[in-house]
Amino acid sequence: MDHTNPVSDLAIVGGGPAGLFAAFYAGLRSLEARVFEALPFLGGQVAALYPEKTIFDVGGLPGVRGADLVSALERQARFGTPDIRTSEPVTSLEAHRGGFLLQTSQGTYQARAVIIAVGVGAFTPRPLGVPEVDRWEGRGILHTVSHVASYAGRHVLVVGGGDSALDWASELAEAGATTTLVHRREAFRAVESSLHRAERAGVHIRRSTVVDNLEGTDRPERARIRHLPTEKTEEVALDAVVLSLGFVADLSAVRAWGLPLEGRHIPVAPDRMAVTPGIYAIGDAVLYPGKLPLIASAFSEAALAVNAAATFLDPRAHLHADHSTSIAR
Ligand SMILES: Cc1cc2nc3c(=O)[nH]c(=O)nc-3n(C[C@H](O)[C@H](O)[C@H](O)COP(=O)(O)OP(=O)(O)OC[C@H]3O[C@@H](n4cnc5c(N)ncnc54)[C@H](O)[C@@H]3O)c2cc1C
């Protein structure tokens, strides 16, 4: 077993809003944190499911685009220079020499305390079912687009039929990309305004159409798409494919860790968010009387859990941090 990774004070499992704010708060408490996120990007449900939607109920932000909230959270999370590891799901968690041992897809890590911020489970993108996709993952096969403007003048194929597929297609077309949107059904699962926006932006919308194959060398360059009712095929030139087919949330890893679960949730004591000594849980993963599955609640729970972990790691530590305004930077 590879134990060469330095032991961290805190392992934070999940890089959604709860995990990212916990990483920030760990920095505020001078704890060394390591964050593990299953997906190749941070932000949890906000980034995966509704990056283009406006969120209105985060205090101090009267309306913030999901993607903008995620990048602000990520910037804030880096306050104490945590080790943030994406595309690295935690598969096992066990007690080890007074601390904890976490096994991920990449290695083994030790931590003195753990915060579980797994939301509704580890996300994996729903597959397209075309074999070439895995080969180009991250090299032209995307699930979110970080710099939409950089696709101006390029060809992008977006696959999916929900709000986020329509939103990505509209954003890309508005930024000057030649954008084709392929959806296997006739009707979209999206609000009408999203469809109207895509039409206004000039997205080439292909309904009842599937992707038969992708071709290219280092990255996808062409797609063959097929209109199901007529079996007519069409070749589309492309520089990138955005797969917006949704995500599958998988809680099976957490079930295997032997923690108490009630349905899909971990019951916690809401004063310290403790599950067992040294293990805390926060965000959508948890259940307690009055729990609100909101981003704002996740932030408060993160502060409670990190403060509790700080006193677990050092019983002389104060339960409450100084106000952040006391910090000189
Ligand atoms: C469509 C929609 C709209 C919403 N709108 C709002 C809104 O307007 N306002 C609001 O406050 N809330 C809203 N919410 C709810 C909000 O998104 C959640 O409350 C919030 O995302 C919870 O954050 P979290 O970090 O607990 O979980 P998540 O956001 O689910 O993040 C958990 C992360 O943990 C990762 N993970 C899980 N298991 C593992 C593992 N074993 N190893 C590594 N990583 C793992 C997952 O991949 C995921 O990225 C909305 C939700 C949806 C679906």
The ligand as an SDF file (V2000), in Angstrom:
LIG
                    3D

 53 58  0  0  0  0  0  0  0  0999 V2000
  -31.6800   21.7630  -10.4280 C   0  0  0  0  0  0  0  0  0  0  0  0
  -31.2660   22.1910   -9.0340 C   0  0  0  0  0  0  0  0  0  0  0  0
  -31.3920   23.5140   -8.6620 C   0  0  0  0  0  0  0  0  0  0  0  0
  -31.0170   23.9150   -7.3760 C   0  0  0  0  0  0  0  0  0  0  0  0
  -31.1590   25.2260   -7.0400 N   0  0  0  0  0  0  0  0  0  0  0  0
  -30.7450   25.6420   -5.8110 C   0  0  0  0  0  0  0  0  0  0  0  0
  -30.8780   27.0120   -5.4230 C   0  0  0  0  0  0  0  0  0  0  0  0
  -31.3990   27.8410   -6.1770 O   0  0  0  0  0  0  0  0  0  0  0  0
  -30.4290   27.3620   -4.1850 N   0  0  0  0  0  0  0  0  0  0  0  0
  -29.8620   26.4710   -3.2990 C   0  0  0  0  0  0  0  0  0  0  0  0
  -29.4460   26.8600   -2.2050 O   0  0  0  0  0  0  0  0  0  0  0  0
  -29.7500   25.1560   -3.6530 N   0  0  0  0  0  0  0  0  0  0  0  0
  -30.1800   24.7350   -4.8660 C   0  0  0  0  0  0  0  0  0  0  0  0
  -30.0690   23.4020   -5.2000 N   0  0  0  0  0  0  0  0  0  0  0  0
  -29.5010   22.4730   -4.1870 C   0  0  0  0  0  0  0  0  0  0  0  0
  -27.9830   22.6210   -4.0940 C   0  0  0  0  0  0  0  0  0  0  0  0
  -27.3940   22.4640   -5.3790 O   0  0  0  0  0  0  0  0  0  0  0  0
  -27.4470   21.6000   -3.1150 C   0  0  0  0  0  0  0  0  0  0  0  0
  -28.0190   21.8480   -1.8520 O   0  0  0  0  0  0  0  0  0  0  0  0
  -25.9210   21.6760   -3.0120 C   0  0  0  0  0  0  0  0  0  0  0  0
  -25.3190   21.4110   -4.2500 O   0  0  0  0  0  0  0  0  0  0  0  0
  -25.4150   20.6760   -1.9570 C   0  0  0  0  0  0  0  0  0  0  0  0
  -24.0300   20.7250   -1.9270 O   0  0  0  0  0  0  0  0  0  0  0  0
  -23.1540   19.4850   -1.4550 P   0  0  0  0  0  0  0  0  0  0  0  0
  -21.7420   19.9300   -1.5830 O   0  0  0  0  0  0  0  0  0  0  0  0
  -23.6830   18.9870   -0.1860 O   0  0  0  0  0  0  0  0  0  0  0  0
  -23.4760   18.3260   -2.5060 O   0  0  0  0  0  0  0  0  0  0  0  0
  -23.2370   18.2180   -4.0920 P   0  0  0  0  0  0  0  0  0  0  0  0
  -23.4520   19.5260   -4.7490 O   0  0  0  0  0  0  0  0  0  0  0  0
  -24.0860   17.0620   -4.5110 O   0  0  0  0  0  0  0  0  0  0  0  0
  -21.7030   17.8340   -4.2070 O   0  0  0  0  0  0  0  0  0  0  0  0
  -21.2200   16.6060   -3.7360 C   0  0  0  0  0  0  0  0  0  0  0  0
  -19.9740   16.2430   -4.5220 C   0  0  0  0  0  0  0  0  0  0  0  0
  -19.3660   15.1170   -3.9050 O   0  0  0  0  0  0  0  0  0  0  0  0
  -18.8260   14.2710   -4.9100 C   0  0  0  0  0  0  0  0  0  0  0  0
  -18.6940   12.9220   -4.3710 N   0  0  0  0  0  0  0  0  0  0  0  0
  -19.6760   12.0940   -3.9400 C   0  0  0  0  0  0  0  0  0  0  0  0
  -19.1540   10.9180   -3.5180 N   0  0  0  0  0  0  0  0  0  0  0  0
  -17.8290   11.0190   -3.6700 C   0  0  0  0  0  0  0  0  0  0  0  0
  -16.7480   10.1310   -3.4120 C   0  0  0  0  0  0  0  0  0  0  0  0
  -16.9450    8.9000   -2.8840 N   0  0  0  0  0  0  0  0  0  0  0  0
  -15.4950   10.5560   -3.7010 N   0  0  0  0  0  0  0  0  0  0  0  0
  -15.2760   11.8060   -4.2050 C   0  0  0  0  0  0  0  0  0  0  0  0
  -16.2790   12.6720   -4.4970 N   0  0  0  0  0  0  0  0  0  0  0  0
  -17.5240   12.2860   -4.2150 C   0  0  0  0  0  0  0  0  0  0  0  0
  -19.8670   14.3490   -6.0280 C   0  0  0  0  0  0  0  0  0  0  0  0
  -19.2930   13.9550   -7.2840 O   0  0  0  0  0  0  0  0  0  0  0  0
  -20.2650   15.8300   -5.9700 C   0  0  0  0  0  0  0  0  0  0  0  0
  -19.5020   16.6180   -6.8450 O   0  0  0  0  0  0  0  0  0  0  0  0
  -30.4740   22.9710   -6.4580 C   0  0  0  0  0  0  0  0  0  0  0  0
  -30.3120   21.6360   -6.8500 C   0  0  0  0  0  0  0  0  0  0  0  0
  -30.7160   21.2390   -8.1220 C   0  0  0  0  0  0  0  0  0  0  0  0
  -30.5610   19.7950   -8.5240 C   0  0  0  0  0  0  0  0  0  0  0  0
  1  2  1  0
  2  3  1  0
  2 52  2  0
  3  4  2  0
  4  5  1  0
  4 50  1  0
  5  6  2  0
  6  7  1  0
  6 13  1  0
  7  8  2  0
  7  9  1  0
  9 10  1  0
 10 11  2  0
 10 12  1  0
 12 13  2  0
 13 14  1  0
 14 15  1  0
 14 50  1  0
 15 16  1  0
 16 17  1  0
 16 18  1  0
 18 19  1  0
 18 20  1  0
 20 21  1  0
 20 22  1  0
 22 23  1  0
 23 24  1  0
 24 25  2  0
 24 26  1  0
 24 27  1  0
 27 28  1  0
 28 29  2  0
 28 30  1  0
 28 31  1  0
 31 32  1  0
 32 33  1  0
 33 34  1  0
 33 48  1  0
 34 35  1  0
 35 36  1  0
 35 46  1  0
 36 37  1  0
 36 45  1  0
 37 38  2  0
 38 39  1  0
 39 40  1  0
 39 45  2  0
 40 41  1  0
 40 42  2  0
 42 43  1  0
 43 44  2  0
 44 45  1  0
 46 47  1  0
 46 48  1  0
 48 49  1  0
 50 51  2  0
 51 52  1  0
 52 53  1  0
M  END
$$$$
